[in-house]
Amino acid sequence: MPTGEVTAKGKLKTRAATWWDHTGPLAVVFAGGADSQRADLALPVRLPSGAGRWPRLLHFLNNPDTWHKVDLVRRRDTSVPGGWAYEAHLMVLTGGYASPATRARRKAAADLGRAGGIDGNVSNLSVVSFPGTFDPADGEIQTSRVELTADELAALEKARRNERGRKRALDRSRRATNQAQYGPSNRQHDRIERRAAAGLPARTVQVPGGARAANKAGVPKQAYRRDDLSAGYRLNRDKLAEAAAAAAAAKDHRARRIAERIVAEHGVNLTVEDCDIRTWYRRWGKALQATTPGRLITAIGRECEKAGGRMLRASTVTTKLSTTCMCGTEAKKTLSERVHRCAVCGLAADRDMVSGALAAHVRLTDPDDPSTAGLDKVQARNTRILFSEGLQEALSSQPQRGARPNRGRTHAAAHCPETLGRRASALQNPTDRYRLTPNETRPALMRHKAHVGTVASVGSAPSSGGPPEQELVGRHPLRDDS
């Protein structure tokens, strides 16, 4: 490479070329260091291609002053030897990219000047917003609901069947490879006794179906980590982990898409009840993995911040949105009552929509402290009067019905200790399946068997066979709030 200097004889001085002089395609070079005797390893960088990708690349790579780094990662990929794909990711330490359309959409959402509230539960997410002045002349009431459709429920049930099949295959493989650690099941034991009584030779049980060998305390004699695992077991385990990672990424993408639509319609100033989603999992189990209310609320909060607003969290102790009417009177009801009825003002509407409308009237002394939240009952009463006809129509919806469980049940459907050994069908009234969802405020062990935290498979699965998607829909009949 020329240095720009000349020798005494008038010749240009040159030097050995290095990777710093590379001006061709983008590449990553791994050098062994000063003591290495091996040559440098140069790997080309695969840049994403497609419509809309070039502005993104210019945003991240066009500035030579931006600091970059290379991050070595691995991800599960059962199609490659070893089950892992190793990649070198180019990390650019700069702000995120937003397309012109995204910036225009967020600016339009910030200019709406609306105030909204969110009510999240197990089966759906209800959003209600009003104009910032709470004056009917400045805008109408907007309501939205996020829930699973019939096709999404069918796709979810298909994914669960695949997961159960893989887990059963893993259990069979472990039992077949470690036969000494398991005993025969009752059926296998009876078969062995019948063959012995008939004088037939004993047969070796290839896959024992009994309990694992354990001591008197119930601790397995051999730790699971010391079991022999077959190649098929490792492959199925990798497939299960890969499917779980893909489903989690799809849920994140779905939550971001729904959050964009909610913020674009209801504005950037939203309020939601400060609920601990972890307690919901102890009560409803895997039903939350389908609707992912916590993931949706978090995505909505991020979208509000990116658009210049904020999603506030209000304490349920100080606001009591579920037991309050728009007129300010107390209207207590159990979780099984999905319709809000006020004996004072006569408002009859969906309880989730009413809670979302009340959340828009919550005021916080300290935006960072949910315990400082309080319901502005005077403003809520004025809204009830000003939006009287439109409020009744906007918040009305068909009440939710009881759960329709399918195969299996979660821990929330465990039997009572005093009813062990009895048939479940003898413990319930056959007509209970047509009643509303029972009161979930009771302990999990005291609940009806039909309340298992699962949903039935309805409709047909999409041809792609991928994870279910949630869509932002209007006011539709609800399926379940368990």
Number of C-alpha atoms within 10 A of each C-alpha: 11 11 10 8 10 12 8 6 6 8 9 13 12 12 8 8 10 8 11 6 9 10 8 6 8 12 14 15 12 11 12 12 10 6 6 9 8 9 10 13 10 12 12 10 13 10 11 10 9 7 7 9 11 12 14 15 14 11 14 18 14 11 10 8 7 11 11 14 11 12 11 10 11 12 12 17 16 18 11 9 8 12 15 15 14 11 12 14 15 14 12 14 11 13 8 9 14 13 11 10 9 13 14 13 17 23 17 17 25 21 13 18 16 24 22 29 30 29 26 25 20 23 22 22 22 25 28 27 28 26 20 16 12 21 14 14 9 12 14 16 20 19 24 22 23 23 25 22 18 17 17 24 23 23 25 24 22 20 19 13 13 14 16 13 12 17 16 12 16 21 14 17 21 20 23 20 16 17 17 11 21 19 18 19 14 11 10 16 15 12 15 18 13 13 13 12 9 8 9 11 9 12 9 8 14 13 20 21 20 16 12 19 14 14 10 6 6 9 11 15 11 13 10 10 7 8 13 14 16 13 10 12 20 16 16 17 17 18 19 17 15 17 18 13 14 13 16 14 12 16 22 15 14 18 24 20 18 19 22 20 18 22 25 20 17 26 28 31 26 27 28 25 24 15 15 9 16 10 10 16 16 13 23 23 20 20 20 21 16 22 23 22 21 19 16 21 20 15 20 26 22 16 24 25 14 16 24 14 19 19 22 23 25 28 20 17 13 13 22 19 26 22 17 22 30 26 20 19 15 16 16 15 16 12 16 18 18 22 21 25 18 18 11 12 14 12 21 18 22 23 27 29 27 30 28 28 32 31 33 25 25 26 18 19 11 11 15 11 13 21 18 16 22 20 21 17 18 13 17 22 17 15 21 20 14 15 19 12 10 13 21 17 13 20 24 20 20 14 21 20 20 20 23 17 16 14 8 8 17 16 15 22 21 16 19 11 9 7 10 10 8 10 9 12 9 8 12 13 9 9 7 14 17 11 11 16 22 19 16 18 12 10 10 19 15 15 19 22 19 19 24 26 26 24 23 15 19 14 13 13 21 14 7 7 12 17 24 26 21 21 17 17 13 13 17 14 12 19 20 22 22 26
